Amino acid sequence: MSDFKGIPIVRSGEKIRKPQGFTAIKDGMKARKNTGESTMRRKPSWLRAPIPGGEKYQEVRRNVKEHRLATVCEESKCPNMGECWSNGTATIMIMGDVCTRACRFCSVDTGNPRGWLDPEEPANCADSVRLMDLRYVVLTSVDRDDLPDGGAQHYADCVREVKRVNPRTAVEALTPDFQGRLEDVKTVVDSGLEVFAQNVETVRRLTHVVRDRRAGYEQTLKVLEHAKRHRPDVLTKTSLMLGLGETEEEIDETLRDLREIGVDIVTFGQYLQPTPNHLPVERFVPPADFRKYREWGLAKGFLEVVSGPLVRSSYRADRVLEKNNCGLDDSPAA
């Protein structure tokens, strides 16, 4: 750690102490030797995103800070944060901003929160949704392997409080895998949500390279399958990052696997390396290929496949059922 005029500066990959008293690794990956900015590939023109700004963006930002909420928008360095926040929407990340896992694509801080949870978080989530007047909210979270149930009950409490205060708001839960414990999956699915999501992230072959060792391709399939079987009325959803070295045959195989277990919605987006310590981009997938993969999914019977370079799992989530690729053909992200 260094400092600037006496103010500590924490660099990516360094250890930091959180206000709750535990330590974490900044951006999730320890700094590696012989790693520099040269590992960060120059992005093509179709991956340009608007710079965050505007009155509505600032309003959402103030609201998130005031209620001590972490957002996946900030923690994952999402390229669409400016657009989404300017439209008055946000994906709220519950259970803190420190993940017990260290996936090599993710820039969320990693560490052991040692059981810490904010008991006021369900009420704060519900109040923030009310203040932002949201008709659709995504609640996501870090992995909390330090908790006996992975945080499932806390997750369900947040969903129920949001629905109690905002009965007309649709809720999507983008959850951890709860280490494959199906009772914990049921706890969340039974909370009153409309959409249950758990991200497979990549194809089977690359899972052990991309994701933490406690995650797994089959484990995610099992979670999604159980959610759908337990509550057929709840939509199930998952997301894949492209550009990590997967082949088209593997993309097609993944779509088949997901459709066989009844997944309703799939999203495809370009993987972007968040820091020099994370996995490098193997390929920048052109927009035409994203459109092709969407057609593959639709032909297999998915309710919708949202596919584009800047798509993230919760991007324009409220527009999925319009069945028009969330209007991406008319946006800069196309």
PAKEGU-518171 format. One record per residue: residue number from 1; residue in three letters; x, y, z of N, C-alpha, C in turn. Coordinates in steps of 0.1 Angstrom, whole numbers, m for minus. Example, Ala and Ser with C-alpha at 12.3 -4.5 7.8 and 13.67 -1.06 7.14 Angstrom:
{r 1 ALA {132 m57 78} {123 m45 78} {132 m33 78}};
{r 2 SER {128 m22 71} {137 m11 71} {129 0 79}};
This chain:
{r 1 MET {8 m12 0} {0 0 0} {9 12 0}};
{r 2 SER {5 22 m8} {13 35 m9} {3 46 m4}};
{r 3 ASP {8 58 m5} {m1 69 m1} {2 81 m10}};
{r 4 PHE {m8 90 m10} {m7 103 m18} {m11 114 m8}};
{r 5 LYS {m1 122 m5} {m3 133 5} {m9 128 18}};
{r 6 GLY {m4 116 22} {m9 111 35} {m21 103 34}};
{r 7 ILE {m28 102 22} {m40 94 21} {m36 80 15}};
{r 8 PRO {m39 69 22} {m36 56 17} {m42 53 4}};
{r 9 ILE {m34 47 m5} {m39 43 m18} {m37 27 m19}};
{r 10 VAL {m48 20 m21} {m48 6 m22} {m48 2 m37}};
{r 11 ARG {m38 m5 m41} {m37 m9 m55} {m44 m23 m57}};
{r 12 SER {m48 m25 m69} {m55 m38 m72} {m46 m49 m68}};
{r 13 GLY {m51 m59 m61} {m43 m71 m57} {m37 m70 m43}};
{r 14 GLU {m39 m58 m37} {m33 m56 m24} {m44 m59 m13}};
{r 15 LYS {m39 m62 m1} {m48 m65 10} {m53 m52 16}};
{r 16 ILE {m66 m52 20} {m72 m40 26} {m80 m45 38}};
{r 17 ARG {m82 m36 47} {m91 m39 59} {m104 m32 57}};
{r 18 LYS {m115 m39 58} {m128 m34 57} {m133 m28 70}};
{r 19 PRO {m143 m19 69} {m148 m13 81} {m154 m22 91}};
{r 20 GLN {m158 m34 87} {m164 m44 96} {m153 m52 104}};
{r 21 GLY {m140 m50 100} {m129 m55 108} {m122 m67 102}};
{r 22 PHE {m126 m72 90} {m119 m83 83} {m112 m78 71}};
{r 23 THR {m102 m86 66} {m94 m82 55} {m99 m88 42}};
{r 24 ALA {m95 m82 31} {m99 m87 18} {m88 m83 8}};
{r 25 ILE {m89 m89 m4} {m80 m86 m15} {m87 m77 m24}};
{r 26 LYS {m81 m65 m27} {m87 m55 m36} {m89 m61 m50}};
{r 27 ASP {m101 m60 m55} {m104 m65 m69} {m103 m80 m70}};
{r 28 GLY {m102 m87 m59} {m104 m102 m59} {m92 m110 m63}};
{r 29 MET {m82 m105 m70} {m70 m113 m74} {m57 m107 m69}};
{r 30 LYS {m49 m115 m62} {m36 m110 m58} {m28 m106 m70}};
{r 31 ALA {m19 m96 m67} {m10 m91 m78} {m1 m102 m82}};
{r 32 ARG {1 m103 m95} {10 m114 m100} {23 m107 m105}};
{r 33 LYS {34 m114 m104} {47 m109 m109} {46 m108 m125}};
{r 34 ASN {54 m99 m130} {56 m97 m144} {42 m94 m151}};
{r 35 THR {33 m87 m144} {20 m84 m149} {20 m69 m151}};
{r 36 GLY {17 m64 m162} {16 m49 m164} {4 m46 m173}};
{r 37 GLU {3 m33 m176} {m8 m28 m184} {m8 m35 m198}};
{r 38 SER {4 m40 m203} {4 m46 m216} {m5 m58 m217}};
{r 39 THR {m9 m64 m206} {m19 m75 m207} {m33 m71 m210}};
{r 40 MET {m36 m58 m209} {m49 m53 m212} {m50 m50 m227}};
{r 41 ARG {m58 m58 m234} {m59 m55 m248} {m68 m43 m251}};
{r 42 ARG {m64 m36 m262} {m72 m25 m267} {m85 m29 m272}};
{r 43 LYS {m96 m23 m267} {m109 m26 m271} {m113 m21 m284}};
{r 44 PRO {m121 m29 m292} {m126 m25 m305} {m136 m14 m304}};
{r 45 SER {m140 m8 m314} {m149 4 m314} {m163 0 m309}};
{r 46 TRP {m167 m13 m311} {m181 m16 m307} {m182 m18 m292}};
{r 47 LEU {m171 m17 m285} {m172 m19 m270} {m171 m5 m263}};
{r 48 ARG {m174 5 m269} {m174 18 m263} {m187 20 m255}};
{r 49 ALA {m186 25 m243} {m198 27 m235} {m199 42 m231}};
{r 50 PRO {m211 48 m229} {m212 62 m225} {m205 64 m211}};
{r 51 ILE {m200 76 m209} {m194 80 m197} {m205 83 m187}};
{r 52 PRO {m204 77 m174} {m215 80 m165} {m216 95 m162}};
{r 53 GLY {m229 99 m160} {m231 113 m157} {m246 116 m158}};
{r 54 GLY {m249 129 m154} {m263 133 m155} {m269 133 m141}};
{r 55 GLU {m280 141 m140} {m287 143 m128} {m293 130 m122}};
{r 56 LYS {m299 121 m130} {m305 109 m126} {m294 99 m121}};
{r 57 TYR {m283 99 m128} {m271 91 m124} {m267 95 m110}};
{r 58 GLN {m265 108 m108} {m260 112 m95} {m271 109 m84}};
{r 59 GLU {m284 110 m87} {m294 107 m77} {m293 93 m73}};
{r 60 VAL {m292 83 m82} {m291 69 m79} {m278 67 m71}};
{r 61 ARG {m267 73 m75} {m254 71 m68} {m256 76 m53}};
{r 62 ARG {m262 87 m51} {m264 92 m37} {m273 83 m29}};
{r 63 ASN {m283 77 m35} {m292 68 m28} {m285 55 m24}};
{r 64 VAL {m277 50 m33} {m270 38 m30} {m260 40 m18}};
{r 65 LYS {m253 51 m18} {m243 54 m8} {m250 57 6}};
{r 66 GLU {m261 64 5} {m269 68 17} {m274 55 25}};
{r 67 HIS {m278 45 17} {m283 33 23} {m273 22 25}};
{r 68 ARG {m260 25 23} {m250 16 26} {m251 3 17}};
{r 69 LEU {m256 5 5} {m258 m7 m4} {m246 m8 m14}};
{r 70 ALA {m241 m20 m16} {m232 m23 m26} {m240 m26 m39}};
{r 71 THR {m235 m22 m51} {m241 m25 m63} {m231 m33 m72}};
{r 72 VAL {m236 m43 m79} {m228 m50 m88} {m223 m41 m99}};
{r 73 CYS {m231 m31 m102} {m227 m21 m112} {m213 m15 m109}};
{r 74 GLU {m211 m11 m96} {m198 m6 m92} {m187 m17 m90}};
{r 75 GLU {m191 m27 m83} {m181 m37 m79} {m175 m45 m91}};
{r 76 SER {m184 m47 m101} {m179 m55 m113} {m174 m46 m124}};
{r 77 LYS {m174 m32 m121} {m169 m23 m131} {m177 m24 m144}};
{r 78 CYS {m190 m25 m143} {m199 m28 m154} {m198 m16 m164}};
{r 79 PRO {m197 m19 m177} {m196 m8 m187} {m209 m1 m189}};
{r 80 ASN {m220 m7 m185} {m233 m1 m187} {m239 7 m175}};
{r 81 MET {m230 9 m165} {m235 16 m153} {m240 30 m156}};
{r 82 GLY {m234 37 m165} {m239 51 m169} {m252 51 m174}};
{r 83 GLU {m255 41 m184} {m268 40 m190} {m279 36 m180}};
{r 84 CYS {m276 26 m172} {m286 21 m163} {m289 31 m152}};
{r 85 TRP {m279 36 m146} {m281 46 m135} {m288 59 m140}};
{r 86 SER {m285 63 m152} {m291 74 m158} {m306 72 m161}};
{r 87 ASN {m310 59 m162} {m324 56 m164} {m331 53 m151}};
{r 88 GLY {m323 55 m140} {m329 53 m127} {m331 39 m122}};
{r 89 THR {m322 30 m127} {m322 16 m123} {m309 12 m118}};
{r 90 ALA {m308 1 m109} {m296 m4 m104} {m298 m18 m100}};
{r 91 THR {m287 m26 m101} {m287 m40 m96} {m281 m39 m82}};
{r 92 ILE {m288 m42 m72} {m283 m41 m58} {m276 m54 m54}};
{r 93 MET {m264 m52 m49} {m256 m64 m44} {m258 m65 m29}};
{r 94 ILE {m264 m75 m24} {m266 m77 m10} {m255 m85 m3}};
{r 95 MET {m255 m86 10} {m246 m93 18} {m232 m88 17}};
{r 96 GLY {m230 m75 14} {m217 m69 14} {m210 m69 1}};
{r 97 ASP {m198 m64 1} {m190 m63 m11} {m177 m72 m11}};
{r 98 VAL {m177 m82 m2} {m165 m91 m1} {m170 m105 m4}};
{r 99 CYS {m164 m112 m14} {m168 m125 m18} {m159 m135 m12}};
{r 100 THR {m164 m147 m8} {m155 m157 m3} {m148 m165 m14}};
{r 101 ARG {m152 m162 m26} {m145 m169 m37} {m136 m160 m45}};
{r 102 ALA {m128 m165 m54} {m119 m157 m62} {m119 m162 m76}};
{r 103 CYS {m130 m160 m83} {m131 m163 m97} {m121 m154 m105}};
{r 104 ARG {m115 m159 m115} {m104 m152 m122} {m109 m142 m132}};
{r 105 PHE {m123 m140 m133} {m128 m130 m142} {m134 m119 m135}};
{r 106 CYS {m136 m120 m121} {m144 m111 m113} {m135 m101 m105}};
{r 107 SER {m139 m88 m105} {m132 m78 m97} {m138 m74 m84}};
{r 108 VAL {m147 m82 m79} {m152 m80 m65} {m141 m84 m55}};
{r 109 ASP {m140 m76 m45} {m130 m80 m34} {m133 m94 m29}};
{r 110 THR {m122 m101 m25} {m124 m114 m20} {m117 m115 m6}};
{r 111 GLY {m124 m123 3} {m119 m125 16} {m129 m133 24}};
{r 112 ASN {m128 m132 37} {m137 m140 46} {m144 m130 55}};
{r 113 PRO {m157 m127 53} {m165 m118 61} {m168 m123 75}};
{r 114 ARG {m165 m136 78} {m166 m142 91} {m180 m140 97}};
{r 115 GLY {m190 m143 88} {m204 m143 93} {m211 m129 94}};
{r 116 TRP {m204 m119 90} {m210 m105 91} {m221 m104 81}};
{r 117 LEU {m232 m98 86} {m244 m94 78} {m250 m81 83}};
{r 118 ASP {m255 m73 75} {m262 m61 79} {m276 m64 82}};
{r 119 PRO {m281 m64 95} {m295 m67 98} {m305 m57 92}};
{r 120 GLU {m300 m45 89} {m309 m35 83} {m310 m35 68}};
{r 121 GLU {m303 m45 62} {m302 m45 47} {m316 m48 41}};
{r 122 PRO {m324 m57 45} {m337 m59 39} {m345 m47 38}};
{r 123 ALA {m346 m39 50} {m353 m27 50} {m347 m16 41}};
{r 124 ASN {m334 m16 41} {m327 m6 32} {m329 m9 17}};
{r 125 CYS {m329 m22 14} {m332 m26 0} {m346 m21 m4}};
{r 126 ALA {m355 m24 4} {m369 m21 1} {m371 m6 0}};
{r 127 ASP {m365 1 9} {m366 16 9} {m360 22 m4}};
{r 128 SER {m349 17 m8} {m342 22 m20} {m350 19 m32}};
{r 129 VAL {m356 7 m33} {m365 4 m45} {m376 14 m45}};
{r 130 ARG {m382 17 m33} {m393 26 m33} {m389 40 m37}};
{r 131 LEU {m377 45 m32} {m373 58 m35} {m369 60 m50}};
{r 132 MET {m364 49 m56} {m361 49 m70} {m373 46 m79}};
{r 133 ASP {m384 42 m73} {m396 40 m80} {m394 29 m91}};
{r 134 LEU {m388 18 m88} {m385 8 m97} {m396 m2 m100}};
{r 135 ARG {m398 m5 m112} {m408 m15 m115} {m402 m29 m117}};
{r 136 TYR {m389 m29 m117} {m381 m42 m118} {m368 m40 m111}};
{r 137 VAL {m364 m49 m102} {m351 m48 m95} {m344 m61 m96}};
{r 138 VAL {m331 m61 m97} {m323 m73 m96} {m315 m73 m83}};
{r 139 LEU {m317 m83 m75} {m309 m84 m63} {m299 m95 m65}};
{r 140 THR {m286 m92 m65} {m276 m101 m66} {m267 m101 m54}};
{r 141 SER {m257 m110 m53} {m249 m110 m41} {m235 m116 m44}};
{r 142 VAL {m226 m114 m35} {m214 m121 m34} {m217 m136 m30}};
{r 143 ASP {m207 m145 m31} {m208 m158 m25} {m204 m156 m11}};
{r 144 ARG {m212 m163 m2} {m209 m162 12} {m208 m176 18}};
{r 145 ASP {m197 m183 14} {m195 m197 19} {m192 m197 34}};
{r 146 ASP {m190 m185 40} {m187 m185 55} {m200 m186 63}};
{r 147 LEU {m212 m185 56} {m225 m187 63} {m230 m201 61}};
{r 148 PRO {m236 m207 72} {m241 m220 71} {m250 m223 59}};
{r 149 ASP {m259 m213 56} {m268 m215 44} {m264 m207 32}};
{r 150 GLY {m252 m202 32} {m247 m194 21} {m254 m180 20}};
{r 151 GLY {m262 m177 30} {m269 m164 30} {m283 m165 24}};
{r 152 ALA {m288 m178 22} {m301 m180 16} {m313 m173 23}};
{r 153 GLN {m313 m174 37} {m324 m168 44} {m323 m153 44}};
{r 154 HIS {m311 m147 44} {m310 m133 43} {m315 m128 30}};
{r 155 TYR {m311 m136 19} {m315 m133 6} {m331 m132 5}};
{r 156 ALA {m337 m143 10} {m351 m144 10} {m358 m132 18}};
{r 157 ASP {m352 m129 29} {m357 m118 37} {m357 m105 29}};
{r 158 CYS {m346 m102 21} {m345 m90 13} {m356 m90 2}};
{r 159 VAL {m358 m102 m4} {m368 m102 m15} {m382 m100 m9}};
{r 160 ARG {m385 m106 2} {m398 m105 8} {m401 m90 13}};
{r 161 GLU {m390 m84 18} {m392 m70 23} {m394 m60 11}};
{r 162 VAL {m387 m63 0} {m388 m55 m12} {m403 m56 m17}};
{r 163 LYS {m408 m69 m18} {m421 m71 m23} {m432 m65 m13}};
{r 164 ARG {m429 m66 0} {m439 m61 9} {m441 m45 8}};
{r 165 VAL {m430 m39 6} {m430 m24 5} {m433 m20 m9}};
{r 166 ASN {m430 m28 m19} {m432 m24 m33} {m439 m36 m40}};
{r 167 PRO {m452 m38 m37} {m459 m50 m42} {m460 m51 m57}};
{r 168 ARG {m458 m39 m64} {m459 m39 m79} {m446 m41 m86}};
{r 169 THR {m435 m42 m78} {m422 m43 m84} {m418 m58 m86}};
{r 170 ALA {m414 m61 m98} {m409 m75 m101} {m395 m76 m96}};
{r 171 VAL {m392 m88 m90} {m379 m90 m84} {m372 m102 m91}};
{r 172 GLU {m360 m100 m95} {m351 m110 m100} {m340 m112 m90}};
{r 173 ALA {m337 m125 m87} {m326 m128 m78} {m315 m135 m86}};
{r 174 LEU {m303 m129 m87} {m292 m134 m93} {m283 m139 m82}};
{r 175 THR {m283 m152 m79} {m278 m158 m67} {m265 m165 m68}};
{r 176 PRO {m259 m168 m56} {m248 m177 m56} {m253 m191 m59}};
{r 177 ASP {m244 m201 m59} {m248 m215 m61} {m251 m222 m48}};
{r 178 PHE {m249 m216 m37} {m251 m222 m23} {m244 m236 m22}};
{r 179 GLN {m233 m237 m29} {m225 m250 m29} {m234 m262 m33}};
{r 180 GLY {m245 m259 m41} {m253 m269 m46} {m263 m275 m36}};
{r 181 ARG {m265 m268 m24} {m275 m272 m14} {m289 m268 m19}};
{r 182 LEU {m297 m278 m22} {m310 m276 m29} {m320 m270 m19}};
{r 183 GLU {m319 m273 m6} {m328 m266 4} {m326 m251 4}};
{r 184 ASP {m313 m247 3} {m310 m233 3} {m316 m226 m10}};
{r 185 VAL {m315 m233 m21} {m321 m228 m33} {m336 m226 m32}};
{r 186 LYS {m342 m236 m26} {m357 m235 m23} {m360 m223 m15}};
{r 187 THR {m352 m220 m5} {m355 m209 4} {m356 m196 m4}};
{r 188 VAL {m347 m194 m14} {m348 m182 m22} {m359 m183 m32}};
{r 189 VAL {m361 m194 m38} {m371 m195 m49} {m385 m193 m43}};
{r 190 ASP {m387 m197 m30} {m400 m195 m24} {m402 m181 m18}};
{r 191 SER {m394 m172 m20} {m395 m159 m14} {m404 m149 m21}};
{r 192 GLY {m410 m153 m32} {m419 m144 m39} {m414 m137 m51}};
{r 193 LEU {m402 m141 m56} {m396 m135 m68} {m402 m140 m81}};
{r 194 GLU {m399 m132 m91} {m404 m136 m105} {m394 m143 m113}};
{r 195 VAL {m381 m140 m111} {m370 m146 m119} {m359 m151 m109}};
{r 196 PHE {m355 m163 m111} {m343 m169 m104} {m332 m171 m114}};
{r 197 ALA {m320 m165 m111} {m309 m166 m120} {m296 m171 m112}};
{r 198 GLN {m289 m179 m119} {m276 m184 m114} {m267 m185 m127}};
{r 199 ASN {m255 m179 m127} {m247 m178 m139} {m238 m190 m141}};
{r 200 VAL {m239 m196 m152} {m230 m207 m156} {m216 m201 m160}};
{r 201 GLU {m216 m189 m164} {m204 m180 m167} {m197 m184 m180}};
{r 202 THR {m193 m197 m182} {m186 m201 m193} {m189 m216 m197}};
{r 203 VAL {m182 m221 m207} {m185 m235 m211} {m179 m245 m202}};
{r 204 ARG {m183 m257 m203} {m178 m268 m194} {m163 m268 m193}};
{r 205 ARG {m156 m269 m204} {m142 m271 m205} {m134 m260 m197}};
{r 206 LEU {m139 m248 m198} {m132 m236 m192} {m136 m233 m178}};
{r 207 THR {m145 m240 m172} {m150 m237 m159} {m139 m237 m148}};
{r 208 HIS {m131 m247 m148} {m120 m248 m138} {m110 m237 m139}};
{r 209 VAL {m108 m231 m151} {m99 m221 m153} {m105 m207 m149}};
{r 210 VAL {m118 m205 m152} {m124 m192 m151} {m130 m190 m137}};
{r 211 ARG {m136 m200 m131} {m143 m199 m119} {m136 m205 m107}};
{r 212 ASP {m139 m201 m95} {m133 m206 m83} {m136 m221 m82}};
{r 213 ARG {m126 m228 m76} {m127 m243 m75} {m140 m248 m68}};
{r 214 ARG {m146 m239 m60} {m159 m243 m53} {m171 m242 m62}};
{r 215 ALA {m169 m236 m73} {m180 m235 m83} {m179 m247 m92}};
{r 216 GLY {m189 m248 m101} {m188 m259 m111} {m199 m258 m121}};
{r 217 TYR {m196 m262 m133} {m206 m263 m144} {m218 m271 m140}};
{r 218 GLU {m216 m283 m136} {m227 m292 m132} {m234 m287 m120}};
{r 219 GLN {m227 m281 m111} {m233 m276 m99} {m243 m265 m102}};
{r 220 THR {m240 m256 m111} {m249 m246 m116} {m261 m251 m123}};
{r 221 LEU {m258 m261 m132} {m270 m268 m139} {m279 m274 m128}};
{r 222 LYS {m274 m280 m118} {m282 m287 m108} {m291 m276 m101}};
{r 223 VAL {m285 m265 m97} {m292 m254 m91} {m303 m249 m99}};
{r 224 LEU {m301 m246 m112} {m311 m241 m121} {m322 m251 m123}};
{r 225 GLU {m318 m264 m125} {m328 m274 m127} {m337 m275 m115}};
{r 226 HIS {m332 m275 m103} {m340 m277 m91} {m349 m265 m90}};
{r 227 ALA {m344 m253 m92} {m353 m241 m91} {m365 m242 m100}};
{r 228 LYS {m363 m246 m112} {m374 m248 m122} {m383 m259 m118}};
{r 229 ARG {m378 m270 m114} {m387 m281 m110} {m395 m278 m98}};
{r 230 HIS {m389 m270 m88} {m396 m267 m76} {m407 m257 m78}};
{r 231 ARG {m404 m247 m87} {m414 m236 m89} {m414 m234 m104}};
{r 232 PRO {m422 m242 m112} {m423 m240 m126} {m427 m226 m131}};
{r 233 ASP {m435 m219 m122} {m440 m206 m126} {m429 m195 m125}};
{r 234 VAL {m418 m198 m119} {m407 m188 m118} {m398 m190 m130}};
{r 235 LEU {m394 m179 m137} {m385 m179 m148} {m371 m182 m143}};
{r 236 THR {m364 m190 m150} {m350 m193 m147} {m341 m187 m158}};
{r 237 LYS {m329 m182 m154} {m320 m174 m162} {m306 m177 m159}};
{r 238 THR {m297 m176 m169} {m283 m177 m167} {m275 m169 m178}};
{r 239 SER {m262 m168 m176} {m254 m159 m184} {m241 m165 m187}};
{r 240 LEU {m236 m162 m199} {m223 m166 m203} {m215 m155 m208}};
{r 241 MET {m202 m155 m204} {m192 m145 m210} {m185 m152 m222}};
{r 242 LEU {m183 m144 m233} {m176 m150 m244} {m163 m142 m246}};
{r 243 GLY {m154 m149 m253} {m141 m143 m255} {m130 m149 m246}};
{r 244 LEU {m133 m160 m239} {m123 m166 m230} {m116 m178 m236}};
{r 245 GLY {m119 m181 m249} {m113 m192 m255} {m122 m203 m259}};
{r 246 GLU {m135 m201 m257} {m145 m212 m260} {m147 m213 m275}};
{r 247 THR {m151 m225 m279} {m154 m227 m294} {m169 m226 m296}};
{r 248 GLU {m172 m225 m309} {m186 m224 m312} {m193 m237 m309}};
{r 249 GLU {m186 m248 m311} {m192 m261 m307} {m196 m262 m292}};
{r 250 GLU {m187 m256 m284} {m189 m256 m270} {m201 m246 m266}};
{r 251 ILE {m202 m235 m273} {m213 m226 m270} {m226 m233 m273}};
{r 252 ASP {m227 m240 m285} {m239 m248 m289} {m242 m259 m278}};
{r 253 GLU {m231 m266 m274} {m233 m276 m264} {m239 m270 m251}};
{r 254 THR {m234 m259 m247} {m239 m252 m234} {m254 m249 m236}};
{r 255 LEU {m258 m243 m247} {m272 m240 m250} {m280 m253 m249}};
{r 256 ARG {m276 m264 m254} {m283 m276 m253} {m285 m281 m239}};
{r 257 ASP {m274 m280 m231} {m274 m284 m217} {m284 m276 m209}};
{r 258 LEU {m284 m263 m212} {m293 m254 m205} {m308 m256 m208}};
{r 259 ARG {m310 m258 m221} {m324 m260 m225} {m330 m273 m220}};
{r 260 GLU {m321 m283 m219} {m326 m296 m214} {m331 m296 m200}};
{r 261 ILE {m326 m286 m192} {m330 m285 m178} {m340 m274 m176}};
{r 262 GLY {m346 m269 m187} {m357 m260 m186} {m354 m245 m184}};
{r 263 VAL {m341 m241 m186} {m338 m227 m184} {m345 m219 m195}};
{r 264 ASP {m351 m207 m190} {m359 m199 m199} {m352 m188 m206}};
{r 265 ILE {m342 m182 m200} {m335 m170 m205} {m320 m172 m204}};
{r 266 VAL {m313 m168 m215} {m299 m168 m215} {m294 m155 m220}};
{r 267 THR {m283 m150 m214} {m277 m138 m219} {m262 m141 m223}};
{r 268 PHE {m258 m134 m234} {m244 m135 m238} {m238 m121 m238}};
{r 269 GLY {m225 m120 m233} {m218 m108 m233} {m203 m110 m235}};
{r 270 GLN {m196 m99 m239} {m182 m100 m240} {m175 m100 m227}};
{r 271 TYR {m166 m109 m224} {m157 m108 m213} {m147 m97 m214}};
{r 272 LEU {m146 m88 m204} {m136 m77 m204} {m127 m79 m192}};
{r 273 GLN {m114 m79 m194} {m105 m81 m183} {m105 m69 m174}};
{r 274 PRO {m109 m71 m161} {m110 m59 m152} {m97 m53 m147}};
{r 275 THR {m87 m61 m145} {m73 m56 m141} {m63 m65 m147}};
{r 276 PRO {m50 m61 m147} {m40 m69 m153} {m38 m83 m145}};
{r 277 ASN {m43 m84 m133} {m42 m96 m126} {m52 m107 m130}};
{r 278 HIS {m62 m103 m138} {m73 m112 m141} {m70 m119 m155}};
{r 279 LEU {m78 m129 m158} {m77 m136 m171} {m77 m126 m183}};
{r 280 PRO {m68 m128 m192} {m68 m120 m204} {m79 m123 m214}};
{r 281 VAL {m83 m114 m222} {m93 m116 m232} {m86 m124 m244}};
{r 282 GLU {m92 m135 m248} {m87 m143 m259} {m92 m138 m272}};
{r 283 ARG {m104 m133 m272} {m110 m128 m285} {m121 m118 m282}};
{r 284 PHE {m121 m108 m290} {m132 m98 m290} {m143 m103 m300}};
{r 285 VAL {m154 m107 m295} {m164 m113 m304} {m172 m102 m311}};
{r 286 PRO {m173 m103 m324} {m179 m92 m332} {m195 m93 m330}};
{r 287 PRO {m201 m81 m331} {m216 m81 m329} {m224 m91 m338}};
{r 288 ALA {m219 m93 m350} {m226 m103 m359} {m226 m117 m353}};
{r 289 ASP {m215 m121 m346} {m215 m134 m339} {m225 m134 m328}};
{r 290 PHE {m226 m124 m320} {m236 m123 m309} {m250 m125 m315}};
{r 291 ARG {m253 m119 m326} {m266 m120 m332} {m268 m135 m336}};
{r 292 LYS {m258 m141 m341} {m259 m155 m346} {m262 m164 m334}};
{r 293 TYR {m255 m162 m323} {m257 m171 m311} {m271 m169 m305}};
{r 294 ARG {m276 m157 m306} {m290 m155 m302} {m299 m163 m310}};
{r 295 GLU {m297 m163 m323} {m306 m171 m332} {m305 m186 m329}};
{r 296 TRP {m293 m191 m325} {m291 m205 m321} {m300 m208 m309}};
{r 297 GLY {m299 m199 m299} {m307 m201 m287} {m322 m201 m289}};
{r 298 LEU {m327 m191 m297} {m341 m190 m300} {m346 m203 m307}};
{r 299 ALA {m337 m208 m316} {m341 m220 m324} {m342 m232 m314}};
{r 300 LYS {m335 m232 m303} {m336 m243 m294} {m348 m242 m284}};
{r 301 GLY {m355 m230 m285} {m367 m229 m277} {m366 m220 m265}};
{r 302 PHE {m355 m213 m263} {m355 m204 m251} {m365 m193 m253}};
{r 303 LEU {m371 m188 m242} {m380 m177 m242} {m374 m165 m248}};
{r 304 GLU {m361 m162 m244} {m354 m151 m249} {m339 m154 m247}};
{r 305 VAL {m331 m149 m257} {m316 m149 m256} {m312 m134 m258}};
{r 306 VAL {m307 m128 m248} {m302 m114 m249} {m287 m115 m252}};
{r 307 SER {m283 m110 m263} {m269 m112 m268} {m263 m100 m274}};
{r 308 GLY {m252 m95 m269} {m245 m84 m274} {m232 m81 m267}};
{r 309 PRO {m222 m74 m273} {m209 m72 m267} {m210 m66 m253}};
{r 310 LEU {m218 m57 m250} {m219 m50 m237} {m230 m56 m228}};
{r 311 VAL {m236 m67 m232} {m246 m73 m224} {m240 m79 m211}};
{r 312 ARG {m247 m76 m200} {m243 m83 m187} {m256 m90 m182}};
{r 313 SER {m255 m99 m173} {m267 m107 m169} {m279 m99 m166}};
{r 314 SER {m277 m88 m159} {m289 m80 m155} {m292 m68 m164}};
{r 315 TYR {m285 m66 m175} {m286 m55 m184} {m300 m55 m190}};
{r 316 ARG {m307 m44 m188} {m321 m42 m193} {m330 m54 m190}};
{r 317 ALA {m328 m59 m178} {m335 m71 m174} {m350 m70 m174}};
{r 318 ASP {m355 m57 m172} {m369 m55 m172} {m375 m56 m186}};
{r 319 ARG {m367 m56 m196} {m372 m56 m210} {m371 m70 m217}};
{r 320 VAL {m367 m80 m210} {m364 m93 m216} {m377 m98 m223}};
{r 321 LEU {m388 m97 m216} {m400 m103 m222} {m406 m96 m234}};
{r 322 GLU {m399 m85 m238} {m403 m78 m251} {m399 m87 m263}};
{r 323 LYS {m390 m96 m260} {m385 m106 m271} {m379 m99 m283}};
{r 324 ASN {m372 m88 m281} {m365 m81 m292} {m351 m79 m289}};
{r 325 ASN {m344 m88 m282} {m330 m87 m278} {m329 m74 m270}};
{r 326 CYS {m339 m71 m262} {m339 m59 m253} {m336 m46 m260}};
{r 327 GLY {m340 m46 m273} {m338 m33 m281} {m324 m31 m285}};
{r 328 LEU {m315 m40 m284} {m301 m38 m286} {m298 m34 m301}};
{r 329 ASP {m306 m38 m310} {m303 m34 m324} {m304 m19 m326}};
{r 330 ASP {m311 m12 m317} {m312 3 m318} {m303 10 m308}};
{r 331 SER {m294 3 m302} {m285 9 m291} {m271 9 m295}};
{r 332 PRO {m262 17 m288} {m248 16 m291} {m242 3 m288}};
{r 333 ALA {m248 m5 m279} {m243 m18 m275} {m244 m28 m285}};
{r 334 ALA {m252 m25 m296} {m254 m35 m307} {m241 m37 m315}};
